[in-house]
Amino acid sequence: MTSTVHVWIEHTTGTADTYSVHQTTDITDCSDSSTNRIRYTFEVSNAAPTDGFMNLAGSVVTAIPVGSAGTYAFYLNIDMLSGQSGGDQVSEAETVCVFYPA
């Protein structure tokens, strides 16, 4: 599973903006405690200058085991961990899943 995503942050000096991106098979999985996934976490420092529309992007690649070929649901979840504001947006997310038989 390969995903890319743009995260637009409305950043204000003095506040750290931190978000995490991960792939999962559970749409409700927003916890920080799962150990069975790959994630990336990004932080805009509280010392960074104010920027009303900061464009950040990233990719995640994860091998998610499945029992056999079939229909499965996979999700790209993004958690805003600190600094959330009304101007924050997630856009241009894309995911490609490929099944490799064992």
Backbone as a printed PyTorch tensor [residue, N CA C, xyz], in Angstrom:
tensor([[[  0.8580,  -1.1640,   0.0000],
         [  0.0000,   0.0000,   0.0000],
         [  0.9010,   1.2210,   0.0000]],

        [[  0.7260,   2.0720,  -0.9880],
         [  1.5080,   3.3040,  -1.0980],
         [  0.5390,   4.4770,  -1.1270]],

        [[  0.7720,   5.4610,  -0.2780],
         [ -0.1060,   6.6390,  -0.2070],
         [  0.7140,   7.9150,  -0.2150]],

        [[  0.1560,   8.9430,  -0.8390],
         [  0.7050,  10.2880,  -0.7520],
         [ -0.4230,  11.2300,  -0.3550]],

        [[ -0.0640,  12.3340,   0.2940],
         [ -1.0860,  13.2680,   0.7690],
         [ -0.4790,  14.6540,   0.9440]],

        [[ -1.3040,  15.6740,   0.7090],
         [ -0.9360,  17.0550,   1.0280],
         [ -1.6980,  17.4600,   2.2870]],

        [[ -0.9970,  18.1060,   3.1880],
         [ -1.6180,  18.6560,   4.3900],
         [ -1.3200,  20.1530,   4.3820]],

        [[ -2.3700,  20.9480,   4.4240],
         [ -2.2480,  22.4000,   4.4330],
         [ -2.4700,  22.8660,   5.8640]],

        [[ -1.4860,  23.5550,   6.4240],
         [ -1.5190,  23.9810,   7.8230],
         [ -1.6630,  25.4970,   7.8980]],

        [[ -2.5840,  25.9340,   8.7260],
         [ -2.7010,  27.3510,   9.0740],
         [ -1.8580,  27.5250,  10.3340]],

        [[ -0.6170,  27.9620,  10.1460],
         [  0.3490,  28.0050,  11.2540],
         [  0.4500,  29.4030,  11.8650]],

        [[  0.5360,  29.4450,  13.1880],
         [  0.7240,  30.6940,  13.9270],
         [  1.9730,  30.5710,  14.7880]],

        [[  2.8700,  31.5500,  14.7070],
         [  4.0630,  31.5530,  15.5400],
         [  3.6630,  31.3950,  17.0030]],

        [[  4.4080,  30.5630,  17.7270],
         [  4.1230,  30.3210,  19.1340],
         [  3.3570,  29.0320,  19.3770]],

        [[  2.8230,  28.4230,  18.3250],
         [  2.0840,  27.1670,  18.4460],
         [  2.7240,  26.1300,  17.5370]],

        [[  3.0620,  24.9650,  18.0730],
         [  3.5750,  23.8680,  17.2570],
         [  2.3940,  23.1650,  16.5880]],

        [[  2.5120,  22.8950,  15.3150],
         [  1.5050,  22.1290,  14.5740],
         [  2.1040,  20.7560,  14.2930]],

        [[  1.4840,  19.7080,  14.8040],
         [  1.9980,  18.3560,  14.6410],
         [  0.8890,  17.4560,  14.1080]],

        [[  1.2180,  16.6670,  13.0790],
         [  0.2430,  15.7080,  12.5690],
         [  0.9500,  14.3970,  12.2450]],

        [[  0.1650,  13.3390,  12.1800],
         [  0.6770,  12.0130,  11.8990],
         [ -0.1660,  11.3920,  10.7840]],

        [[  0.4950,  10.6950,   9.8710],
         [ -0.1680,  10.0350,   8.7550],
         [  0.1560,   8.5440,   8.8260]],

        [[ -0.8660,   7.7000,   8.7240],
         [ -0.6150,   6.2540,   8.7320],
         [ -1.6570,   5.5120,   7.9090]],

        [[ -1.3060,   4.2930,   7.5390],
         [ -2.1980,   3.4200,   6.7740],
         [ -2.7090,   2.3250,   7.7030]],

        [[ -3.9530,   1.9200,   7.4770],
         [ -4.5710,   0.9620,   8.3790],
         [ -5.7220,   0.2400,   7.6820]],

        [[ -6.2190,  -0.7860,   8.3250],
         [ -7.4130,  -1.4880,   7.8240],
         [ -8.6440,  -1.0980,   8.6380]],

        [[ -8.4980,  -0.1430,   9.5410],
         [ -9.5880,   0.2730,  10.4250],
         [ -9.7970,   1.7810,  10.2900]],

        [[-10.9460,   2.1900,   9.7650],
         [-11.2160,   3.6160,   9.5390],
         [-11.2270,   4.4180,  10.8420]],

        [[-11.4680,   3.7540,  11.9690],
         [-11.5300,   4.4630,  13.2560],
         [-10.1930,   4.4740,  13.9760]],

        [[ -9.1600,   3.9150,  13.3740],
         [ -7.8470,   3.8090,  14.0270],
         [ -7.1300,   5.1560,  13.9990]],

        [[ -7.2400,   5.8810,  15.0800],
         [ -6.5640,   7.1660,  15.2090],
         [ -5.6670,   7.1980,  16.4380]],

        [[ -5.4480,   6.0390,  17.0520],
         [ -4.6430,   6.0220,  18.2710],
         [ -3.1660,   6.0740,  17.9320]],

        [[ -2.3810,   6.4790,  18.8820],
         [ -0.9370,   6.5250,  18.7540],
         [ -0.3150,   5.2170,  19.2190]],

        [[ -1.1430,   4.2730,  19.7110],
         [ -0.5890,   3.0960,  20.3780],
         [ -0.4250,   1.8840,  19.4720]],

        [[ -0.9660,   1.9130,  18.2640],
         [ -0.8480,   0.7440,  17.3980],
         [  0.6050,   0.5390,  16.9840]],

        [[  1.0770,  -0.6870,  17.0710],
         [  2.4610,  -0.9760,  16.6980],
         [  2.5450,  -1.6810,  15.3530]],

        [[  1.4100,  -1.9910,  14.7330],
         [  1.4010,  -2.7550,  13.5000],
         [  1.1510,  -1.8620,  12.2880]],

        [[  1.8330,  -0.7530,  12.1960],
         [  1.6890,   0.1000,  11.0320],
         [  2.8790,   1.0470,  10.9150]],

        [[  3.0190,   1.5810,   9.7300],
         [  4.0580,   2.5610,   9.4470],
         [  3.3880,   3.9260,   9.4260]],

        [[  4.0590,   4.9130,   9.9570],
         [  3.5060,   6.2590,   9.9780],
         [  4.6240,   7.2540,   9.7610]],

        [[  4.2320,   8.4430,   9.3830],
         [  5.1830,   9.5320,   9.5060],
         [  4.5150,  10.6330,  10.2970]],

        [[  5.3040,  11.2670,  11.1080],
         [  4.8260,  12.3680,  11.9450],
         [  5.6450,  13.5960,  11.5660]],

        [[  4.9550,  14.7190,  11.4220],
         [  5.6070,  15.9550,  11.0160],
         [  5.2270,  17.0600,  11.9770]],

        [[  6.1860,  17.9300,  12.2750],
         [  5.9030,  19.0630,  13.1680],
         [  6.4170,  20.3490,  12.5540]],

        [[  5.5640,  21.3530,  12.5660],
         [  5.9800,  22.7160,  12.2460],
         [  6.3070,  23.3580,  13.5900]],

        [[  7.5420,  23.7830,  13.7610],
         [  8.0160,  24.3240,  15.0330],
         [  7.2160,  25.5520,  15.4620]],

        [[  7.0700,  25.7080,  16.7640],
         [  6.3990,  26.9010,  17.2870],
         [  7.1950,  28.1690,  16.9830]],

        [[  8.4680,  28.0220,  16.6090],
         [  9.3040,  29.1770,  16.2760],
         [  9.1650,  29.5850,  14.8030]],

        [[  8.5210,  28.7550,  13.9850],
         [  8.3530,  29.0820,  12.5600],
         [  7.4460,  30.3020,  12.4030]],

        [[  7.6950,  31.1250,  11.3800],
         [  6.8630,  32.3150,  11.1820],
         [  5.4240,  31.9570,  10.8160]],

        [[  4.5150,  32.8460,  11.1490],
         [  3.1050,  32.6500,  10.8210],
         [  2.9440,  32.4980,   9.3120]],

        [[  2.1450,  31.5000,   8.9290],
         [  1.8660,  31.2280,   7.5180],
         [  0.4440,  30.6930,   7.4490]],

        [[ -0.4370,  31.4120,   6.7700],
         [ -1.8390,  31.0460,   6.7270],
         [ -2.1640,  29.8530,   5.8540]],

        [[ -1.2080,  29.4030,   5.0190],
         [ -1.5070,  28.3060,   4.1090],
         [ -0.2190,  27.5550,   3.7760]],

        [[  0.3480,  26.8550,   4.7520],
         [  1.6050,  26.1350,   4.6080],
         [  1.3400,  24.7640,   3.9750]],

        [[  1.9560,  24.4900,   2.8170],
         [  1.7440,  23.2450,   2.0760],
         [  2.8070,  22.2250,   2.4740]],

        [[  2.3700,  21.1230,   3.0610],
         [  3.2680,  20.0400,   3.4480],
         [  2.7760,  18.7630,   2.7730]],

        [[  3.6790,  17.8820,   2.4130],
         [  3.2810,  16.6520,   1.7370],
         [  4.1730,  15.5150,   2.2060]],

        [[  3.6750,  14.3000,   2.0420],
         [  4.4660,  13.1500,   2.4100],
         [  3.8990,  11.8780,   1.8270]],

        [[  4.6710,  10.7970,   1.9680],
         [  4.2770,   9.4820,   1.4720],
         [  4.4920,   8.4400,   2.5450]],

        [[  3.6850,   7.3910,   2.4850],
         [  3.8150,   6.2550,   3.3980],
         [  3.6820,   4.9970,   2.5620]],

        [[  4.5510,   4.0140,   2.8050],
         [  4.4890,   2.7180,   2.1410],
         [  4.4380,   1.6540,   3.2250]],

        [[  3.4260,   0.7790,   3.1550],
         [  3.2250,  -0.2380,   4.1820],
         [  2.8520,  -1.5620,   3.5240]],

        [[  3.4310,  -2.6620,   4.0110],
         [  2.9870,  -4.0000,   3.6070],
         [  1.9560,  -4.4450,   4.6350]],

        [[  0.7310,  -4.6440,   4.1790],
         [ -0.3500,  -5.0670,   5.0660],
         [ -0.7300,  -6.4920,   4.6780]],

        [[ -0.4890,  -7.4600,   5.5610],
         [ -0.7920,  -8.8480,   5.2000],
         [ -2.3000,  -9.0980,   5.1040]],

        [[ -2.6950,  -9.8600,   4.0810],
         [ -4.0820, -10.3110,   3.9170],
         [ -4.0480, -11.8140,   3.6780]],

        [[ -5.1420, -12.4910,   3.9950],
         [ -5.1880, -13.9480,   3.8990],
         [ -5.2110, -14.4750,   2.4850]],

        [[ -5.8720, -13.7620,   1.5780],
         [ -5.9970, -14.2160,   0.1960],
         [ -6.5030, -13.0650,  -0.6500]],

        [[ -6.5330, -13.2930,  -1.9540],
         [ -7.0970, -12.2730,  -2.8380],
         [ -8.5700, -12.0860,  -2.4890]],

        [[ -9.0460, -10.8930,  -2.6550],
         [-10.4420, -10.6170,  -2.3340],
         [-10.6760,  -9.1410,  -2.1970]],

        [[-11.7490,  -8.7940,  -1.5170],
         [-12.0970,  -7.3980,  -1.3080],
         [-11.7460,  -7.0000,   0.1120]],

        [[-10.9520,  -5.9740,   0.2370],
         [-10.5260,  -5.4640,   1.5360],
         [-10.6760,  -3.9460,   1.5350]],

        [[-10.7690,  -3.3750,   2.6990],
         [-10.8080,  -1.9180,   2.8280],
         [ -9.5250,  -1.4650,   3.5290]],

        [[ -8.8740,  -0.4770,   2.9490],
         [ -7.6620,   0.0960,   3.5170],
         [ -7.8680,   1.6000,   3.6230]],

        [[ -7.2390,   2.2150,   4.6220],
         [ -7.4740,   3.6320,   4.8940],
         [ -6.1590,   4.3720,   5.1070]],

        [[ -6.1520,   5.6170,   4.7210],
         [ -5.0710,   6.5440,   5.0200],
         [ -5.6290,   7.5080,   6.0520]],

        [[ -5.1600,   7.3860,   7.2800],
         [ -5.6780,   8.2190,   8.3700],
         [ -4.6670,   9.2950,   8.7360]],

        [[ -5.1750,  10.4700,   9.0100],
         [ -4.3430,  11.5980,   9.3980],
         [ -4.8550,  12.1320,  10.7220]],

        [[ -3.9510,  12.2040,  11.6920],
         [ -4.2900,  12.6830,  13.0260],
         [ -3.5880,  14.0160,  13.2580]],

        [[ -4.3460,  15.0540,  13.5880],
         [ -3.7580,  16.3340,  13.9690],
         [ -3.5120,  16.2510,  15.4660]],

        [[ -2.2440,  16.2170,  15.8680],
         [ -1.8830,  15.9800,  17.2600],
         [ -1.7830,  17.2690,  18.0720]],

        [[ -1.4350,  18.3750,  17.4230],
         [ -1.3810,  19.6520,  18.1360],
         [ -1.4950,  20.7990,  17.1370]],

        [[ -2.0090,  21.9170,  17.5930],
         [ -2.0700,  23.1290,  16.7950],
         [ -3.2050,  23.1980,  15.7990]],

        [[ -4.1820,  22.3120,  15.8990],
         [ -5.2610,  22.3120,  14.9150],
         [ -6.0020,  23.6430,  14.9040]],

        [[ -6.4240,  24.0290,  13.6870],
         [ -7.1950,  25.2590,  13.5230],
         [ -8.1420,  25.0850,  12.3420]],

        [[ -9.0510,  26.0100,  12.1910],
         [-10.0720,  25.9260,  11.1580],
         [ -9.5290,  25.9580,   9.7490]],

        [[ -8.3260,  26.4850,   9.5480],
         [ -7.7530,  26.5720,   8.2150],
         [ -6.9630,  25.3490,   7.7810]],

        [[ -6.7970,  24.3670,   8.6610],
         [ -6.0580,  23.1490,   8.3170],
         [ -6.8850,  22.2920,   7.3600]],

        [[ -6.2330,  21.7290,   6.3450],
         [ -6.9320,  20.9110,   5.3500],
         [ -6.0700,  19.7260,   4.9330]],

        [[ -6.7330,  18.6650,   4.5390],
         [ -6.0760,  17.5240,   3.9240],
         [ -6.6100,  17.4370,   2.5050]],

        [[ -5.7090,  17.3110,   1.5240],
         [ -6.1630,  17.2410,   0.1390],
         [ -5.2230,  16.3770,  -0.6860]],

        [[ -5.6760,  16.0810,  -1.8880],
         [ -4.8590,  15.3810,  -2.8660],
         [ -4.2520,  14.0970,  -2.3220]],

        [[ -5.0510,  13.3450,  -1.5600],
         [ -4.5910,  12.0550,  -1.0530],
         [ -4.8380,  10.9850,  -2.0970]],

        [[ -3.8560,  10.1350,  -2.2940],
         [ -3.9700,   9.0270,  -3.2330],
         [ -3.3660,   7.7830,  -2.6170]],

        [[ -3.9890,   6.6370,  -2.8740],
         [ -3.4870,   5.3650,  -2.3790],
         [ -3.5480,   4.3320,  -3.4900]],

        [[ -2.5030,   3.5380,  -3.5880],
         [ -2.4570,   2.4170,  -4.5200],
         [ -2.1480,   1.1690,  -3.7100]],

        [[ -2.9880,   0.1430,  -3.8770],
         [ -2.7780,  -1.1350,  -3.1970],
         [ -2.5130,  -2.2030,  -4.2570]],

        [[ -1.5210,  -3.0450,  -3.9980],
         [ -1.1770,  -4.1260,  -4.9080],
         [ -1.1360,  -5.4190,  -4.1060]],

        [[ -1.7870,  -6.4630,  -4.6290],
         [ -1.7810,  -7.7760,  -3.9770],
         [ -0.6990,  -8.6380,  -4.5960]],

        [[  0.1890,  -9.1630,  -3.7600],
         [  1.2460, -10.0760,  -4.2040],
         [  0.9680, -11.4430,  -3.5970]],

        [[  0.5540, -12.4190,  -4.4050],
         [  0.2790, -13.7500,  -3.8390],
         [  1.5670, -14.3860,  -3.3130]],

        [[  1.4170, -15.1190,  -2.2420],
         [  2.6010, -15.7630,  -1.6160],
         [  3.0110, -16.9870,  -2.3830]]])
